[in-house]
Amino acid sequence: MKSIRELQAQYITDETGKKTAVILPIEEFEELLEDLDDLAVIAERRDEETVAMADVVARLKRNGLLSN
């Protein structure tokens, strides 16, 4: 995730110089949308029980999704 300073943002201002909108390269905009989506998923799942990595690996091997 880029910091605010790393974004290639351009600003639209009103007649007093107050920033009213932002223009971003489409790639940066899409990255921000992905980050927001990831954060939403994390927030939705924050109360879920955690699973040990060893258990996940064992389950994947059992289901043939991971080789030894």
GIGI-V372192 format. One record per helix or strand. SS is the DSSP state (A for helix, B for strand). FROM is the first residue (numbers start at 1). TO is the last residue. If there is no record, write none. Layout:
SS;FROM;TO  SS;FROM;TO
//
This chain:
A;4;6  B;10;13  B;19;23  A;26;45  A;53;62
//
